C-alpha cells in the first residue's frame, strides 16, 4: 500500500459548522495532518448541533471532524497569538469560513499569514465570496440555494418549494474547495508560493446548473416547478407503487422501448410499445400527459419489488426511494464501505457516513474519532517548540483551553 496522497501536509482548520470542517475532514482522509482550532469555552458551534451526545460532543461534530487533532486557544492573549502564529507558520494549508474581513482583525487574514509564510495555501469559504456587492452579507447554504435558482425549480407547481434537507451548498462548495486546495498545492511545487482560494456557496450552486442557464440564455425558457417528473425528459421521474415510491429513468429511446414493451406485456395498454408517437424524445414529451397517466396507473397496481424486478430484467434504470435505515443496510453500500465504524471512548461504536474516495493502493477510511475540545493542546504546542513549563502555564491559565 502507498502512503495516502497528502501525507506530510499540515492543515490548520480554523472553521466551524459545515463547509470548512468538511474540507478538513476530506483532507484528513487523504492523509493530511489536520489541526482543528476552536475558541475557548464552547468551541465550534457544531458541537451544539443535533444529535447531541453530551455537553461537548454531538454526532454532527464527530462526523465532520473525524481524523483531526484538536486545540482550543485564546488568541486574545499574547501567548495564544504567538501559538497561532507559530502554528500557521508551520502549515501548508489554512481553512476558514468566516465573513470576509473577520479574520483580518485577529491577524489571521491572508495578507498577514502569507507575509510570514509565503507557501501557505489559504482557503476562504463564505456565502458570497470576498468580492462583489454582497460580499459583506451573512449567509448559509439555505440562502445560496434560494438565490441560485435551484430551489425555484423544485416542488409542486404553485406551491412553495421544499427544503432540500441536505446541505447542498455547503457540501458542494466544500468538495470544490478540496479540489482547489490540491491544485494549489500542486502549483506550489513549481511556483514555490501558495495563494488565496476564495470559495462562495452562491457561486458553486450557480455552477451546478447543467441545463437551466442554457435553456434561458439560448432559448429564452425559464425552468418551472414540475413536481415528480421532468417534462423535457419523458419518462424520468418518481412514481408511487402499492407499497412505496420508486424512480424510473426511461428517457433514452432504447430504454423507453424496452420499458414500454414490459408495460404492455404485463397488463398495460395495448399498443403502448408500438405507438410510434412515443419512439422519440420529442414525441414522448408532446404526449407526456397520456404517457404519465398510463405509467402511473400501471405502477400503482403493483408492489415496488415487482416493478423493480420487471424493469431490472430489461435493463431499465430504476430504484426504490429508500429510507435511511434501508440505505445503511443496502448490500451495495455495505460492499463499498460507505458506513465507517469508529470506537469512541465514551459513546462506544459510532456508525457514520464514509467519504466516497476510492484509491487502488491506499485506504482513506478514517478510524480516529473527532477530538474533544482542546484534546491535543500540549501535543501540538510541543511540536511548535513550546517548552513543558510554558505549556503548563498556558494550560493552567486558560490560554490553551480544554474541557
C-alpha positions in Angstrom: 0.0 0.0 0.0 1.2 3.5 -0.8 1.2 6.4 1.6 -2.0 8.5 1.4 -1.6 11.3 -1.1 -1.4 14.2 1.4 0.9 12.6 3.9 3.3 15.3 5.3 0.9 18.2 4.6 -0.2 20.2 7.7 -3.6 21.8 7.6 -4.9 24.4 10.1 -8.7 24.1 10.2 -10.0 27.4 11.6 -13.5 26.8 10.5 -16.9 26.0 12.1 -20.1 24.2 11.5 -20.1 22.5 8.0 -18.4 23.7 4.8 -15.0 24.3 6.3 -14.9 21.3 8.6 -16.0 19.1 5.7 -13.0 20.3 3.8 -10.7 19.5 6.7 -12.3 16.0 7.1 -11.6 15.3 3.4 -8.0 16.4 3.6 -7.5 14.3 6.7 -8.9 11.3 4.9 -6.4 12.0 2.1 -3.5 11.8 4.6 -3.0 15.4 5.8 -2.4 16.2 9.4 -5.4 18.4 10.2 -5.4 20.5 13.4 -8.8 21.8 14.3 -8.6 25.2 16.1 -11.5 26.2 18.3 -12.4 29.1 20.6 -12.2 28.5 24.3 -15.4 27.7 26.1 -18.0 26.4 23.7 -15.7 25.6 20.7 -17.1 25.0 17.3 -20.8 25.8 17.1 -21.3 22.4 15.5 -20.7 20.8 18.9 -24.2 22.1 19.9 -25.9 20.9 16.8 -28.1 17.8 16.7 -27.6 15.0 17.5 -26.3 16.0 21.0 -24.4 13.3 22.8 -23.1 15.2 25.8 -22.1 18.7 26.9 -19.2 18.9 24.4 -19.9 16.4 21.6 -22.5 16.0 19.0 -22.7 13.4 16.3 -22.7 16.3 13.8 -19.4 17.5 15.1 -17.9 13.9 15.2 -18.9 13.3 11.6 -17.3 16.4 10.3 -14.2 16.4 12.4 -13.0 12.8 12.5 -9.3 12.2 12.0 -8.3 15.7 13.2 -6.3 16.8 16.2 -8.0 19.4 18.3 -6.7 22.6 20.0 -8.5 25.4 21.8 -6.6 28.6 22.1 -7.3 32.1 23.4 -5.7 34.3 20.7 -6.5 37.5 22.6 -3.7 36.6 25.0 -0.3 37.4 23.5 0.9 33.8 24.2 -2.2 32.5 22.4 -1.5 34.8 19.5 2.1 33.5 19.3 0.8 29.9 19.4 -1.4 30.6 16.4 1.4 32.4 14.5 3.8 29.5 15.0 1.1 27.1 14.0 0.3 29.0 10.8 4.0 29.4 10.0 4.3 25.6 10.1 1.2 25.0 8.0 0.7 24.2 4.3 -3.0 25.0 4.3 -5.3 27.3 6.3 -9.1 26.8 6.1 -11.6 29.4 7.3 -15.3 30.1 6.7 -16.0 33.4 8.4 -17.4 36.5 6.9 -14.9 38.3 4.7 -12.6 40.6 6.8 -13.5 39.0 10.1 -10.1 37.3 10.5 -8.1 40.3 9.4 -9.0 41.9 12.7 -7.4 38.9 14.5 -4.2 38.9 12.4 -5.3 35.7 10.7 -6.2 37.1 7.3 -4.5 36.0 4.1 -2.2 39.0 3.8 -0.9 38.7 7.4 -0.3 34.9 7.3 1.1 34.8 3.8 3.6 37.6 4.6 5.1 35.3 7.2 4.5 32.0 5.3 4.5 32.6 1.5 4.0 28.9 0.8 0.7 28.9 2.6 -2.5 27.9 0.7 -5.2 29.9 2.3 -8.8 28.8 1.6 -11.7 31.0 2.5 -15.3 29.8 2.2 -18.2 32.3 2.6 -21.8 32.8 1.3 -21.0 35.3 -1.4 -17.2 35.4 -1.7 -14.7 38.2 -0.9 -15.6 40.4 -3.9 -18.9 41.9 -5.3 -21.7 44.0 -3.7 -22.9 41.2 -1.4 -19.5 40.1 -0.1 -20.3 41.7 3.3 -23.6 39.9 3.8 -24.2 36.9 6.1 -25.5 33.7 4.6 -25.9 30.0 4.9 -26.4 27.2 2.5 -30.2 27.8 2.5 -29.6 31.4 1.4 -27.5 30.3 -1.5 -30.0 27.6 -2.5 -32.7 30.2 -2.7 -30.7 32.8 -4.6 -29.1 30.2 -7.0 -32.4 29.4 -8.9 -32.2 25.7 -7.8 -34.9 26.0 -5.1 -37.3 27.7 -7.5 -37.3 24.7 -9.8 -38.3 22.0 -7.3 -41.6 21.1 -5.7 -45.2 21.1 -7.0 -46.3 23.8 -9.4 -47.8 26.7 -7.5 -46.6 25.5 -4.0 -43.7 27.0 -2.0 -40.5 25.0 -2.9 -39.5 22.5 -0.2 -36.3 22.4 1.8 -33.8 20.1 0.2 -32.9 18.5 3.6 -29.2 18.1 2.6 -26.8 20.9 2.8 -26.1 21.1 -0.9 -24.4 24.5 -0.9 -22.0 23.7 1.9 -21.1 20.2 0.8 -20.7 21.1 -2.9 -18.6 24.1 -2.1 -16.6 22.0 0.3 -15.6 19.4 -2.2 -14.7 22.1 -4.8 -12.5 23.6 -2.1 -10.8 20.3 -1.6 -10.1 20.2 -5.4 -8.8 23.8 -5.4 -6.5 23.2 -2.4 -5.0 20.2 -4.0 -4.5 22.1 -7.3 -2.8 25.0 -5.4 -0.5 22.6 -3.6 0.5 21.1 -6.9 1.0 24.5 -8.4 3.2 25.4 -5.4 5.7 22.7 -6.4 6.8 24.8 -9.4 5.9 28.4 -8.2 7.2 28.0 -4.6 4.2 30.1 -3.4 0.8 29.4 -2.0 -2.2 31.6 -2.8 -5.7 32.6 -1.6 -8.6 30.5 -2.7 -11.9 32.4 -2.5 -14.9 29.9 -2.5 -18.5 31.1 -2.4 -21.6 29.0 -1.7 -23.6 31.1 -4.2 -21.0 30.7 -6.9 -20.8 26.9 -6.6 -24.6 26.4 -6.7 -24.9 28.6 -9.8 -22.2 26.5 -11.4 -24.3 23.3 -10.8 -26.9 24.3 -13.4 -26.4 21.7 -16.1 -29.3 22.9 -18.3 -31.3 25.7 -16.7 -28.9 28.5 -17.7 -28.5 27.3 -21.2 -32.3 26.9 -21.6 -32.7 30.6 -20.7 -29.7 32.1 -22.5 -30.2 30.1 -25.7 -33.9 29.6 -25.9 -35.4 32.1 -23.5 -37.1 29.4 -21.5 -37.4 29.8 -17.7 -37.4 26.5 -15.8 -40.6 25.9 -13.8 -41.6 23.6 -11.0 -42.6 20.3 -12.4 -43.2 18.1 -9.3 -42.4 14.5 -9.8 -41.1 14.3 -13.4 -39.2 16.3 -16.0 -41.4 17.5 -19.0 -38.3 17.7 -21.2 -37.2 14.2 -20.4 -40.2 11.9 -20.6 -40.0 9.4 -18.9 -37.9 10.4 -15.9 -39.4 10.8 -12.5 -40.9 9.5 -9.3 -43.9 7.1 -9.2 -46.0 5.7 -6.4 -46.4 1.9 -6.2 -48.8 0.0 -4.0 -46.4 -0.1 -1.1 -43.9 2.7 -1.7 -42.2 5.0 -4.2 -39.7 4.4 -6.9 -37.9 6.2 -9.6 -37.7 5.3 -13.3 -35.3 6.7 -15.9 -36.5 5.6 -19.3 -35.9 8.9 -21.1 -33.5 7.4 -23.7 -35.1 5.9 -26.8 -33.8 2.4 -26.4 -34.6 2.2 -22.7 -38.1 3.6 -23.4 -38.8 0.9 -26.0 -37.8 -1.8 -23.5 -39.8 -0.2 -20.8 -42.9 0.2 -22.9 -42.7 -3.4 -24.0 -42.6 -4.6 -20.4 -45.7 -2.5 -19.5 -47.7 -3.8 -22.5 -46.7 -7.4 -21.9 -47.6 -7.1 -18.2 -51.1 -5.8 -18.2 -50.5 -2.3 -19.7 -52.4 -0.6 -22.5 -52.5 -2.5 -25.8 -50.2 -0.9 -28.4 -48.2 1.0 -25.8 -44.9 -0.4 -27.1 -45.6 0.0 -30.8 -47.1 3.5 -30.7 -44.6 5.5 -32.8 -45.6 8.8 -31.2 -43.6 7.6 -28.2 -40.5 6.4 -30.0 -38.6 9.8 -29.9 -38.0 12.1 -27.0 -39.8 15.0 -28.7 -42.8 12.7 -29.3 -42.8 11.5 -25.7 -42.6 15.0 -24.4 -45.5 16.1 -26.7 -47.6 13.2 -25.4 -46.4 13.4 -21.8 -49.8 13.6 -20.1 -51.0 10.4 -21.9 -47.8 8.5 -21.1 -47.8 9.6 -17.4 -51.4 8.5 -16.9 -50.7 5.0 -18.3 -47.4 4.6 -16.3 -48.8 5.9 -13.0 -51.8 3.5 -13.3 -49.6 0.5 -14.1 -47.1 1.2 -11.3 -49.8 1.9 -8.7 -51.3 -1.6 -9.2 -48.0 -3.3 -8.3 -45.6 -3.6 -5.4 -42.2 -1.8 -5.6 -40.3 -5.1 -5.7 -42.4 -6.4 -8.6 -41.9 -3.3 -10.7 -38.1 -3.3 -10.0 -37.8 -6.9 -10.9 -39.6 -6.4 -14.2 -37.6 -3.3 -15.1 -34.2 -4.7 -13.9 -34.9 -7.7 -16.1 -34.8 -5.5 -19.3 -32.1 -3.1 -18.0 -34.2 -0.1 -17.5 -32.7 2.1 -14.8 -34.9 2.2 -11.7 -34.7 2.2 -7.9 -36.8 2.3 -4.8 -37.0 5.6 -2.9 -35.2 4.3 0.2 -35.4 5.4 3.9 -32.1 6.0 5.7 -32.4 2.6 7.5 -32.7 0.9 4.1 -29.7 2.8 2.8 -27.5 1.7 5.7 -28.4 -2.0 5.2 -28.2 -1.8 1.4 -25.7 -4.5 0.2 -24.2 -2.1 -2.3 -23.4 0.5 0.5 -22.1 -2.3 2.7 -19.9 -3.7 0.0 -18.5 -0.2 -0.8 -17.7 0.5 2.8 -19.8 3.7 2.8 -20.6 3.4 6.6 -17.5 3.7 8.7 -17.4 2.3 12.3 -15.3 4.1 14.9 -14.8 3.2 18.6 -15.3 6.2 20.9 -14.1 6.1 24.5 -17.4 7.4 25.8 -20.0 6.6 23.3 -18.9 3.2 22.1 -19.3 2.2 18.4 -20.1 5.1 16.1 -21.6 4.5 12.6 -21.2 7.5 10.3 -21.1 8.1 6.6 -17.8 7.4 4.9 -16.3 9.6 2.2 -16.5 8.3 -1.4 -12.7 8.4 -2.1 -11.5 5.1 -3.6 -7.8 4.6 -4.4 -6.4 1.3 -5.7 -3.3 1.5 -3.4 -4.3 3.2 -0.2 -7.1 3.3 2.4 -8.7 6.6 3.1 -11.1 5.4 5.8 -10.7 7.5 9.0 -10.8 5.4 12.2 -9.9 8.2 14.6 -12.9 9.9 16.2 -13.3 13.7 16.3 -11.4 15.4 19.1 -12.6 16.6 22.5 -12.2 20.4 22.9 -8.5 21.1 23.3 -7.6 17.4 23.4 -4.3 17.8 21.7 -3.2 21.2 23.1 0.0 20.0 24.7 1.0 17.7 21.9 0.6 20.4 19.2 2.3 23.1 21.4 5.3 20.8 21.9 5.5 20.3 18.1 5.7 24.2 17.8 8.7 24.4 20.1 7.0 25.4 23.4 8.7 24.0 26.5 6.9 22.0 29.2 6.8 24.9 31.6 5.3 27.2 29.0 2.7 24.6 28.1 1.8 24.0 31.7 1.4 27.7 32.3 -0.7 28.3 29.2 -3.0 25.4 30.2 -3.3 26.4 33.8 -4.1 30.0 32.9 -6.6 29.1 30.1 -4.6 30.3 27.1 -4.8 26.7 25.9 -8.3 25.6 26.9 -9.6 22.0 27.3 -12.8 20.5 28.5 
